[in-house]
Amino acid sequence: MFITAIPNRNSPPAILLREGYREDGKVKTRTLANLSHLPPEKIEALKAVLKGAPVGAEPIEEASLPHGHVLAVTGMIHKLGLDALLHGRRHPMRELSQALIAGRILDPSSKLALAQSLAKGAEHSTLGEVLGLGELGKAVEKTDENSSQEKRAVGELYGAMDWLLERQEKIENALAKRHLGSGCTVLYDLSSSYFEGRSCPLAKHGYSRDHRGDRPQINYGLLCSDEGIPVAIEVVEGNVGDPKTIPAQVAKLKDRFGLDRVVVVGDRGMVTEARIREDVVGAGYDWISALRHGAIRPMVEARVITPSLFDERGIAEITHPDYPDERLIACFNPITAEEQTRKREVLLELTEKELKKVTDACTREHKPLEGKGEIGLKAGAVLSKFKVGKYFRIHVGEHSLRVARNQEILDRDAAMNGIYVIRTSVPKEALTAEKAVLTYKQLSKVERAFRTLKSVDLQVRPIYHYLEGRVKAHMFLCMLAYYVEWHLRQAWAELLYADEEGSVRTSPVAPVQPSPSGRMKKAKAHGKDGLPLQPFRGLLKSLSTLAKSQIRLGEKGPLYTRTTKPTPLQTRAFELIGIEVA
């Protein structure tokens, strides 16, 4: 006799007790009972008895591994068809690539740490079992006795990275076909991450968004759909300026993805006059960007833009002879204006407080500060620290320092508080002024992708690679990990603590305000059906408590596996992504 599971269309499989028999010299089977109504543990116990375990033997738990978070992430990879994009059928490199992607979401770390977490007898989770990575596990057994086995395991992961990099264009083309189309809006932005070493040919000193100008860095540009779904990533040298990356992205959209009509959305520092004229318009594409601060100032001073110009939405469409072939949409955000005023005043007061110390030092009785050079150095250090020197008039004498605010410059800059100008080539019939502003704000979704890549979620750095190809492969698998995480976040929105868009700020566009449901979730920390809300990584930790255990009936009985009963939170999380607990 034996127990078997029979597929049952869209319903759970039927669990049947069957036996084999001979009739007319042929082996046949017949069903003795339908066991589908029995709980899983009783079915497993019956299986064990049929294999020879003594009836009534006490079950002994021999091993237990975290399983729920692995099931969610690998299940979403399969549901999205990402495994099929990597390779059409099961392949060792495909499963290793999935392990790299899933590992980046579950526990971002080095490739060595991932290999160690898959070692037989030292597993951190069921990831190796779910993906069938038995060979990799064998390669890292007993690493203390033979370190070369550990190196071989890491080498397999490096081989998977090289294999993945070879397929990057094909995978990106498939993602573009899935998420982009004729007439679509494409979001593009650039970020950087710094290196500790100096051996990578891509690592160069450049403008550091991480505020680590003392370290070489790489730059990487991310193409996303208007929903913020990542489609393609490109790694360039760390000293390449933002605008110089535009031609390659336009060529990618035009030649590789075959898109005829596209609206390219980029920030004001990237989509410059030259890039618009030579690349974007040259490809027949439309664009949306924003004017630089210095370009807005003459309009404010000439009273082309005034507070009375804006309607109740804070929007006004204007024209200017310097921009004859495009639309300009001036915007005013009172919240941003108030915040800029507050910050400026705080910095002014801090600067005045520190400058007063220098002034007092010039008049003290004991060892007063003297000499224009010494006094100037002290005052310059203060102005450099708070970066508001342009708002002060400074007079340095041999024995004195006089300080006064430059009210003219203060008034000039105050008049620009909260004002920004969106520029676009899309005609009014195809895109209203309000829609153009909202579309530009969508760049916040690319910024969110960069924050996820750099933060505790995916931890793109430290980058443990120095070969150019490996660095590019590392960034590509991080992008694929974010692709999976994006869809998990969308599915789990009702269970996540924060309304993610509520904290996003895209300069110069005002912050997107939290939705009423988001504010309510933050206030009560519980969501639908009273389930506790958590951040994304917290929800993964909650899912990881769903364990998969190995049970032995009796001291020498057969082994069977059993998954612990999911909590209401875990049950709901799996329901939302359409995955059955197994």
C-alpha positions in Angstrom: 0.0 0.0 0.0 1.1 3.6 -0.6 -0.2 7.1 -0.3 -0.2 9.4 -3.4 -1.3 12.9 -4.2 -3.5 13.3 -7.3 -3.8 16.8 -9.0 -7.3 18.2 -8.8 -7.4 21.2 -11.2 -7.6 24.4 -9.2 -8.3 22.7 -5.9 -5.8 21.1 -3.5 -4.6 17.7 -4.6 -6.6 14.6 -3.5 -4.6 12.4 -1.0 -5.5 8.7 -1.7 -4.5 5.5 -0.1 -3.9 2.9 -2.8 -2.5 -0.6 -3.3 -1.0 -2.5 -6.2 -2.3 -5.9 -7.4 -1.9 -8.2 -10.3 -4.7 -9.1 -12.7 -4.1 -11.3 -15.8 -0.4 -10.8 -15.4 -0.6 -7.0 -15.3 0.1 -4.7 -12.4 -2.8 -2.4 -11.5 -3.7 0.0 -8.7 -6.9 0.6 -6.8 -8.0 3.2 -4.3 -8.7 2.0 -0.8 -9.6 5.4 0.8 -9.6 9.1 0.3 -7.5 10.7 3.0 -7.8 14.3 1.9 -9.9 15.2 5.0 -7.1 14.1 7.4 -4.7 16.7 8.8 -1.2 16.7 7.3 0.5 15.3 10.4 -1.7 12.2 10.4 -1.1 11.6 6.7 2.7 11.8 7.3 2.4 9.5 10.3 0.5 6.9 8.1 3.2 7.2 5.5 5.8 6.5 8.1 3.9 3.4 9.3 3.6 2.1 5.7 7.4 2.5 5.5 7.9 0.3 8.6 7.7 2.6 11.6 6.1 1.0 14.7 2.5 2.0 15.3 2.1 4.5 18.1 5.8 5.5 17.9 6.6 8.9 19.5 7.5 11.5 16.8 11.0 13.0 17.3 11.9 16.3 15.7 15.4 16.0 14.3 15.9 19.3 12.5 14.0 22.5 11.8 14.8 25.3 9.4 13.2 28.7 8.7 11.0 28.2 5.6 8.2 30.8 5.2 10.2 33.7 4.0 12.0 31.4 1.5 8.7 30.1 0.2 7.4 33.6 -0.3 10.4 34.9 -2.2 11.0 31.9 -4.4 7.3 31.6 -4.9 7.1 35.2 -6.2 10.1 34.6 -8.4 8.3 31.7 -10.0 4.9 33.5 -10.1 6.5 36.4 -12.0 8.1 34.0 -14.4 11.5 35.3 -13.6 13.0 31.8 -13.5 11.7 31.3 -17.0 13.3 34.6 -18.1 16.7 33.4 -16.7 16.4 30.1 -18.6 13.6 28.3 -20.3 14.0 25.1 -18.3 15.7 23.8 -15.2 19.4 24.4 -15.3 22.2 24.5 -12.6 23.1 28.1 -13.4 19.5 29.1 -13.3 18.9 27.7 -9.8 22.2 29.3 -8.6 21.1 32.6 -10.1 17.8 32.3 -8.3 19.7 31.6 -5.0 21.7 34.8 -5.6 18.5 36.9 -6.2 16.6 35.3 -3.3 19.6 35.6 -1.0 19.9 39.3 -1.7 16.3 39.7 -0.5 16.4 37.3 2.4 19.8 38.1 3.9 21.9 40.5 1.8 25.6 39.6 2.3 28.7 38.4 0.4 28.7 35.5 -2.0 30.9 33.6 0.6 28.3 34.2 3.3 25.6 32.9 0.9 27.6 29.8 0.2 28.1 29.1 3.9 24.4 29.6 4.6 23.7 26.8 2.1 26.2 24.3 3.5 24.7 20.9 4.4 24.3 20.7 8.2 24.8 24.4 8.6 21.9 25.8 6.5 20.3 29.1 7.6 17.0 28.3 5.8 15.4 25.9 3.4 16.6 28.0 0.4 19.0 25.3 -0.8 16.4 22.6 -0.5 13.6 24.6 -2.3 15.9 25.4 -5.2 17.4 21.9 -5.3 21.0 23.1 -4.7 22.3 19.8 -3.3 25.5 19.9 -5.2 26.4 23.4 -4.0 25.7 22.2 -0.4 28.1 19.3 -0.9 30.7 21.7 -2.1 30.7 23.6 1.2 30.5 20.7 3.6 33.1 20.6 6.4 34.7 23.9 5.4 36.9 23.9 8.5 38.6 20.7 7.3 39.0 21.7 3.7 38.8 25.3 2.7 39.1 24.5 -1.0 35.5 23.1 -0.9 34.3 26.5 0.3 36.2 28.2 -2.5 34.7 25.8 -5.0 31.2 26.7 -3.7 31.9 30.4 -4.1 33.3 29.8 -7.5 30.0 28.2 -8.5 28.2 31.3 -7.4 30.7 33.5 -9.3 30.1 31.3 -12.4 26.4 31.9 -12.0 27.1 35.7 -12.0 29.1 35.4 -15.2 26.3 33.3 -16.7 23.7 35.9 -15.6 25.6 38.8 -17.0 25.7 37.1 -20.5 21.9 37.0 -20.4 21.4 40.6 -19.1 20.3 42.1 -22.5 17.9 39.2 -23.2 16.3 39.5 -19.7 16.1 43.3 -19.9 14.5 43.0 -23.4 11.9 40.7 -22.0 11.2 43.0 -19.0 10.8 45.9 -21.4 8.4 44.0 -23.5 6.4 43.2 -20.4 6.3 46.6 -18.8 6.9 49.2 -21.6 5.1 49.8 -24.8 4.6 52.4 -27.6 3.6 55.7 -26.1 4.8 54.8 -22.6 6.5 56.9 -20.0 10.0 55.9 -18.9 11.6 57.1 -15.7 15.4 57.4 -15.6 17.8 58.4 -12.9 21.4 57.9 -11.8 23.0 57.0 -8.5 26.4 56.0 -7.1 28.0 53.7 -4.6 31.5 54.0 -3.2 34.3 51.4 -3.0 36.7 50.7 -0.2 39.4 49.3 -2.5 41.0 50.8 -5.6 41.4 47.8 -7.9 38.1 48.0 -9.9 38.6 49.8 -13.3 35.0 51.2 -13.0 35.7 52.9 -9.6 36.6 56.5 -10.1 36.3 59.7 -8.0 33.3 61.7 -8.9 30.3 63.5 -7.5 29.3 61.4 -4.5 25.6 61.1 -3.6 26.7 59.1 -0.5 28.8 62.2 0.6 32.0 60.1 0.5 34.1 62.1 -1.9 37.2 60.5 -0.3 36.3 57.1 -1.9 36.2 56.0 -5.5 32.8 55.0 -6.8 30.7 53.5 -9.5 27.6 55.2 -11.1 24.6 53.2 -12.2 21.5 54.3 -14.1 18.1 52.7 -13.6 15.3 52.6 -16.2 11.9 52.1 -14.8 8.3 52.0 -16.0 6.0 54.8 -14.9 5.0 52.6 -11.9 8.6 52.4 -10.8 9.1 48.8 -12.0 12.8 48.3 -12.8 13.5 47.3 -16.4 17.2 47.8 -17.0 20.4 48.9 -15.2 23.7 50.1 -16.6 26.9 50.5 -14.7 29.4 53.2 -15.7 32.6 54.7 -14.3 32.2 56.8 -11.2 33.4 60.0 -12.8 30.9 60.0 -15.6 28.5 63.0 -15.4 24.7 62.4 -15.3 24.0 63.9 -18.8 26.6 61.8 -20.5 24.6 58.6 -19.6 21.5 59.8 -21.6 22.6 58.8 -25.1 23.1 55.2 -24.2 19.7 55.0 -22.5 17.9 56.6 -25.5 19.7 54.1 -27.8 18.6 51.3 -25.6 15.0 52.4 -25.7 15.1 52.9 -29.5 17.3 50.1 -30.8 17.1 47.3 -28.3 13.6 47.7 -27.0 12.2 48.9 -30.3 10.0 51.7 -28.8 8.9 54.4 -31.2 6.9 56.8 -29.0 8.3 57.4 -25.5 8.2 60.2 -22.9 11.5 60.2 -21.1 11.4 61.6 -17.6 14.6 62.7 -16.0 15.7 65.2 -13.3 16.9 68.8 -14.1 20.6 67.9 -13.7 20.4 65.1 -16.3 18.1 66.1 -19.1 20.0 69.2 -20.2 19.6 71.4 -23.2 22.2 69.6 -25.1 20.9 66.1 -24.3 17.3 67.2 -25.2 18.4 68.6 -28.5 20.9 66.0 -29.6 19.6 62.7 -28.1 16.0 62.8 -26.9 14.5 64.9 -29.7 16.9 63.3 -32.2 15.3 59.9 -31.4 11.8 61.3 -31.9 11.0 61.1 -28.2 9.2 63.6 -25.9 10.5 64.5 -22.5 9.7 65.9 -19.1 12.2 67.6 -16.8 12.6 70.7 -14.7 14.4 74.0 -14.9 17.6 74.5 -12.8 17.4 76.9 -9.9 19.6 79.5 -11.8 17.2 79.5 -14.8 14.2 80.2 -12.5 15.7 83.2 -10.7 15.6 85.6 -13.7 11.9 84.8 -14.2 11.1 85.6 -10.6 13.2 88.8 -10.7 11.4 89.8 -13.9 8.1 89.0 -12.2 7.2 86.5 -14.9 6.5 84.3 -11.9 4.7 85.9 -9.0 2.7 84.5 -6.1 -0.6 85.9 -7.6 0.0 83.8 -10.7 -0.8 80.4 -9.1 -4.3 78.9 -8.9 -5.6 77.0 -5.9 -3.6 73.9 -7.1 -0.3 76.0 -7.0 0.1 75.6 -10.8 0.4 78.1 -13.6 1.4 77.5 -17.2 3.7 80.2 -18.5 5.7 81.1 -21.7 9.1 82.5 -22.0 11.1 83.5 -25.2 14.1 81.5 -24.0 12.1 78.3 -24.3 10.1 78.7 -27.5 9.4 75.1 -28.3 8.4 73.7 -25.0 5.8 74.2 -22.2 6.8 75.6 -18.8 4.6 74.8 -15.8 5.4 76.9 -12.8 4.5 75.3 -9.4 4.3 76.6 -5.9 4.3 74.5 -2.7 3.6 76.4 0.5 4.8 73.5 2.7 8.1 73.4 0.9 8.4 77.2 1.1 7.8 77.2 4.8 10.4 74.4 5.3 13.0 76.3 3.2 12.4 79.5 5.2 12.7 77.6 8.5 15.9 75.8 7.6 17.5 79.0 6.3 16.7 80.8 9.5 18.1 78.0 11.6 21.4 78.0 9.6 21.7 81.8 9.9 21.2 81.7 13.6 23.8 78.9 14.0 26.3 80.9 11.9 25.7 84.1 13.8 26.2 82.2 17.1 29.6 80.8 16.0 30.7 84.1 14.4 30.0 85.9 17.7 32.5 83.6 19.3 35.1 84.8 16.9 34.1 88.4 17.5 34.3 88.0 21.3 37.7 86.4 20.9 38.9 89.6 19.3 38.0 91.7 22.3 38.9 89.3 25.2 41.5 90.6 27.6 43.7 87.5 27.7 45.4 86.7 24.4 42.9 88.3 22.0 42.6 87.1 18.5 44.6 89.4 16.2 45.6 89.8 12.6 43.4 89.8 9.5 44.7 86.4 8.5 43.9 84.6 11.7 40.5 86.3 12.2 39.7 85.6 8.5 40.6 81.9 8.8 38.3 81.5 11.9 35.4 83.4 10.2 35.9 81.4 7.0 35.7 78.1 8.8 32.4 79.0 10.3 30.9 80.2 7.0 32.2 77.0 5.3 30.6 74.8 7.9 27.0 76.1 7.6 27.3 77.1 3.9 25.2 80.3 4.2 28.1 82.7 3.7 26.4 84.6 0.8 23.8 85.9 3.3 26.4 87.8 5.3 28.5 90.9 4.9 31.8 90.4 6.7 34.5 93.0 7.5 37.7 91.7 8.9 40.1 94.1 10.7 43.4 93.7 12.5 41.6 93.5 15.9 37.9 93.1 15.0 35.2 91.2 13.1 32.0 92.9 12.0 29.1 90.8 10.8 25.7 91.8 9.3 23.1 90.0 7.3 22.8 90.8 3.5 19.1 91.4 3.4 19.1 92.0 -0.3 20.2 88.5 -1.1 18.0 87.1 1.6 14.9 88.7 0.1 15.9 87.6 -3.4 16.2 84.0 -2.4 13.1 84.1 -0.1 11.1 85.1 -3.2 12.0 81.8 -4.8 10.9 79.6 -1.8 8.7 76.8 -2.8 8.8 77.6 -6.6 9.9 75.1 -9.2 9.2 74.9 -12.9 8.5 71.7 -14.9 9.4 71.8 -18.6 8.1 69.4 -21.3 7.8 68.9 -25.0 4.5 67.0 -24.7 1.6 69.1 -26.1 -1.3 70.2 -23.9 -3.8 68.1 -25.8 -1.9 64.9 -24.8 -0.8 66.0 -21.3 -2.5 68.5 -18.9 -0.3 70.8 -16.8 -1.4 68.9 -13.6 -0.6 65.5 -15.2 2.8 66.8 -16.3 3.7 67.7 -12.7 2.4 64.4 -11.4 4.4 62.5 -14.0 7.6 64.4 -13.0 6.9 63.5 -9.4 7.0 59.8 -10.4 10.8 60.1 -10.4 10.4 59.6 -6.6 9.7 55.9 -7.5 13.2 55.6 -8.9 14.6 57.3 -5.9 12.8 54.8 -3.8 14.4 52.0 -5.8 17.8 53.5 -5.1 17.0 53.8 -1.4 15.9 50.1 -1.3 19.1 49.0 -3.1 21.3 51.0 -0.7 19.4 50.4 2.5 19.0 47.5 4.8 16.6 45.8 2.4 19.2 44.9 -0.4 22.5 46.5 0.7 24.1 46.9 -2.6 27.3 47.8 -0.8 29.9 46.9 0.4 30.7 45.6 -3.1 32.9 42.6 -2.7 34.0 42.5 -6.4 36.7 44.2 -8.4 36.4 42.7 -11.8 34.4 44.9 -14.1 32.1 42.0 -15.2 31.4 40.9 -11.7 30.6 44.4 -10.5 28.1 44.7 -13.4 26.6 41.3 -12.6 26.3 42.2 -8.9 24.3 45.3 -9.8 22.1 43.4 -12.2 21.2 40.7 -9.7 20.4 43.5 -7.2 18.1 45.1 -9.8 16.4 41.7 -10.2 16.1 41.3 -6.5 14.4 44.7 -6.3 12.1 43.6 -9.2 10.9 40.8 -7.0 10.7 43.0 -3.9 8.6 45.6 -5.7 6.0 43.0 -6.5 6.0 41.6 -3.0 5.5 45.2 -1.6 2.6 45.8 -3.9 0.9 42.5 -2.9 1.6 43.0 0.8 0.6 46.7 1.0 -2.2 46.1 3.5 0.3 44.4 5.9 3.2 46.9 5.6 3.5 49.4 8.4 4.4 52.5 6.4 2.7 54.1 3.4 5.9 54.0 1.4 5.2 57.0 -0.8 4.4 59.2 2.1 8.1 59.8 3.0 9.4 60.2 -0.6 10.7 63.6 -1.6 11.8 64.4 -5.1 13.7 67.7 -5.6 12.4 70.1 -6.7 9.0 68.6 -6.5 7.1 68.7 -3.2 6.8 65.5 -1.1 4.0 63.2 -1.9 1.6 63.3 1.1 0.6 60.1 2.8 -2.8 58.7 1.8 -5.6 58.7 4.5 -5.2 54.9 4.8 -1.5 55.4 5.3 -2.0 57.9 8.1 -4.5 55.6 9.7 -2.1 52.6 9.5 0.6 54.7 11.1 -1.7 55.8 13.9 -3.0 52.4 15.0 -0.2 50.1 13.8 -2.8 47.5 12.7 -4.3 46.9 9.3 -7.1 44.8 7.9 -8.6 42.2 10.2 -6.5 43.6 13.1 -3.3 42.0 11.8 -0.2 43.7 13.1 1.6 46.0 10.6 5.3 45.6 10.0 8.1 47.0 7.7 9.0 44.9 4.8 12.0 43.2 6.4 10.0 42.7 9.6 7.3 40.9 7.7 10.0 38.6 6.1 11.2 37.8 9.7 7.7 37.0 10.8 7.3 34.6 7.8 10.7 33.0 8.6 9.2 31.6 11.9 7.1 29.3 9.7 9.5 26.3 9.9 10.0 23.1 8.0 10.9 20.2 10.3 12.2 16.7 9.9 10.3 14.3 12.1 11.3 10.7 12.8 8.8 8.2 14.2 10.6 6.3 17.0 14.3 6.0 17.4 14.9 4.2 14.2 11.7 4.9 12.3 11.6 6.6 8.8 11.9 10.4 8.4 9.1 12.7 7.1 8.9 16.5 6.8 6.2 18.7 8.3 5.6 22.4 8.1 4.4 24.3 11.2 1.0 25.7 11.3 0.9 29.3 9.9 -0.2 32.2 12.0 -3.1 34.4 10.8 -0.5 37.0 9.7 1.4 34.3 7.7 -1.7 32.9 6.3 -2.8 36.3 5.0 0.6 37.1 3.6 0.6 33.9 1.5 -3.0 34.5 0.4 -2.0 37.9 -0.9 0.7 36.5 -3.1 -1.3 33.5 -4.1 1.1 30.8 -2.7 0.1 27.7 -0.8 2.1 26.8 2.2 3.9 23.5 1.7 
